[in-house]
């Protein structure tokens, strides 16, 4: 099943993380590959590390792989666009490899491609490459795609689409990102 979380409102990655928690609660493993978000730390990164060191849920993996280099052209980013594109292509190739891996390596019940829609809208990836990568996704597994600006082709390919719509956000009043809310 392919789930797509898009829209200009907050909550796309948060919804994907909630889906990961649900899968973990059922004794299944979950992987998130982040396409845009850079090396900064968030609460979910710390949880993944704690679960990795814990034996609370044996034989279940919860992993987040940050493959992005940051938000292209904003927040002080000065990297060449091609470096961002190369990182996005590498992340997509990593997803394809994980998807094709035989168990136990390929035992992810859920894979999240976080901010893949943004990578597409920034032209870091080509829609044809993404569609080829997700084609014939196993019906007994879950794939979550997140990010603003989902292209119509991904909306059509998804089984479930949710659009987050911003009605109000403190950013509009000039407030900065909040610890434990945005990261």
C-alpha distance (Angstrom), angle and dihedral (degrees) to the residues before:
residue distance angle dihedral
X1 . . .
X2 3.79 . .
X3 3.81 118.2 .
X4 3.81 121.0 -168.7
X5 3.82 122.9 -162.6
X6 3.80 113.1 -171.9
X7 3.81 141.7 144.2
X8 3.79 137.6 95.6
X9 3.81 95.5 -81.2
X10 3.78 129.0 95.8
X11 3.77 118.4 -98.5
X12 3.79 110.2 63.5
X13 3.80 97.1 112.1
X14 3.80 89.6 34.9
X15 3.82 90.5 56.0
X16 3.80 89.8 48.6
X17 3.80 90.1 51.4
X18 3.80 89.4 50.0
X19 3.79 89.2 53.6
X20 3.80 88.4 50.5
X21 3.82 90.6 52.9
X22 3.80 90.3 50.7
X23 3.81 90.6 52.0
X24 3.81 91.7 47.4
X25 3.79 89.9 50.7
X26 3.80 88.2 58.0
X27 3.79 91.8 53.2
X28 3.80 96.7 -103.0
X29 3.82 130.0 125.3
X30 3.80 126.4 -112.0
X31 3.80 133.2 -163.4
X32 3.81 129.3 -168.9
X33 3.79 120.4 -163.4
X34 3.80 110.7 -167.0
X35 3.80 115.5 -150.0
X36 3.82 103.5 -174.2
X37 3.78 110.3 14.1
X38 3.76 111.9 99.3
X39 3.76 135.3 -142.3
X40 3.82 97.9 -64.8
X41 3.80 118.0 118.7
X42 3.77 127.0 -112.4
X43 3.79 134.3 -179.5
X44 3.79 92.8 -97.8
X45 3.82 90.5 56.2
X46 3.78 89.9 55.0
X47 3.81 91.6 47.7
X48 3.81 91.4 51.0
X49 3.81 90.2 53.1
X50 3.80 92.5 47.8
X51 3.80 92.3 49.3
X52 3.79 90.6 48.4
X53 3.81 89.9 56.8
X54 3.81 93.9 42.0
X55 3.76 129.1 83.3
X56 3.81 91.9 -154.6
X57 3.80 91.6 110.5
X58 3.80 107.7 26.1
X59 3.80 118.7 -160.8
X60 3.82 91.3 15.4
X61 3.79 121.1 109.2
X62 3.81 128.2 -156.7
X63 3.76 111.1 -178.0
X64 3.81 135.9 168.7
X65 3.78 118.9 -165.8
X66 3.78 116.5 -166.5
X67 3.78 106.2 -152.0
X68 3.79 99.7 156.4
X69 3.77 124.2 95.8
X70 3.80 96.7 -144.2
X71 3.78 135.7 -80.6
X72 3.78 107.9 -35.3
X73 3.80 111.6 -111.9
X74 3.83 96.9 -8.5
X75 3.79 138.3 83.9
X76 3.80 90.1 35.7
X77 3.80 96.0 -53.2
X78 3.80 111.3 159.5
X79 3.80 100.8 163.9
X80 3.79 118.6 127.1
X81 3.79 112.4 -96.4
X82 3.83 90.8 -121.1
X83 3.83 90.0 62.1
X84 3.81 89.4 56.7
X85 3.81 90.6 46.5
X86 3.80 92.0 49.3
X87 3.82 90.5 50.6
X88 3.82 90.9 50.1
X89 3.81 92.2 48.9
X90 3.81 89.8 49.0
X91 3.82 90.9 50.8
X92 3.81 91.0 50.7
X93 3.81 90.5 49.2
X94 3.81 89.0 50.2
X95 3.81 89.8 53.8
X96 3.80 90.8 50.6
X97 3.81 90.6 50.2
X98 3.83 92.0 48.6
X99 3.77 90.9 48.0
X100 3.81 92.4 52.3
X101 3.82 96.5 42.1
X102 3.78 116.3 114.1
X103 3.83 119.2 -123.4
X104 2.94 134.6 -52.5
X105 3.83 88.5 29.8
X106 3.80 90.7 40.1
X107 3.78 94.3 47.9
X108 3.81 98.3 115.8
X109 3.79 109.2 131.8
X110 3.80 89.6 -172.6
X111 3.79 130.3 29.1
X112 3.81 121.4 -175.4
X113 3.80 120.1 -158.7
X114 3.80 96.2 -160.1
X115 3.83 116.8 -155.8
X116 3.80 92.7 -2.7
X117 3.82 88.7 136.3
X118 3.80 89.3 58.6
X119 3.80 90.9 49.1
X120 3.81 87.2 54.3
X121 3.80 95.2 45.9
X122 3.83 89.9 50.5
X123 3.81 88.6 50.7
X124 3.80 91.7 -119.6
X125 3.80 87.7 128.6
X126 3.79 133.0 28.6
X127 3.81 118.6 -120.8
X128 3.80 91.4 -132.4
X129 3.80 91.1 57.8
X130 3.80 92.1 49.7
X131 3.81 93.4 46.7
X132 3.81 89.9 50.0
X133 3.82 90.2 50.2
X134 3.81 94.3 52.1
X135 3.81 97.1 37.3
X136 3.81 114.7 125.6
X137 3.79 93.5 6.0
X138 3.82 107.7 -172.5
X139 3.80 112.3 -92.0
X140 3.81 91.1 -138.1
X141 3.83 92.7 57.4
X142 3.81 132.9 66.3
X143 3.79 126.8 -128.0
X144 3.81 119.9 -172.6
X145 3.80 122.2 -164.3
X146 3.81 118.7 -167.9
X147 3.77 140.8 -177.2
X148 3.77 142.9 82.7
X149 3.77 120.9 -70.2
X150 3.79 102.4 29.3
X151 3.79 108.2 -165.7
X152 3.82 117.6 -120.2
X153 3.81 90.5 -112.2
X154 3.82 91.2 62.1
X155 3.79 91.9 44.4
X156 3.82 87.9 54.5
X157 3.83 92.6 46.7
X158 3.82 94.6 50.0
X159 3.79 124.7 89.5
X160 3.81 94.3 -152.5
X161 3.81 125.0 27.3
X162 3.79 125.3 -173.6
X163 3.79 123.2 -177.9
X164 3.79 117.0 -155.4
X165 3.79 109.6 -148.4
X166 3.78 120.7 -161.7
X167 3.78 112.7 -132.2
X168 3.79 97.2 162.6
X169 3.80 135.2 -6.1
X170 3.83 132.3 171.0
X171 3.83 89.1 -124.5
X172 3.82 85.6 74.4
X173 3.80 88.8 64.4
X174 3.80 91.7 48.1
X175 3.81 96.9 -99.2
X176 3.78 119.3 148.1
X177 3.80 127.9 -123.3
X178 3.80 112.3 -70.1
X179 3.80 125.9 -128.2
X180 3.85 109.5 -112.4
X181 3.84 91.6 12.3
X182 3.80 104.2 62.7
X183 3.80 98.9 10.6
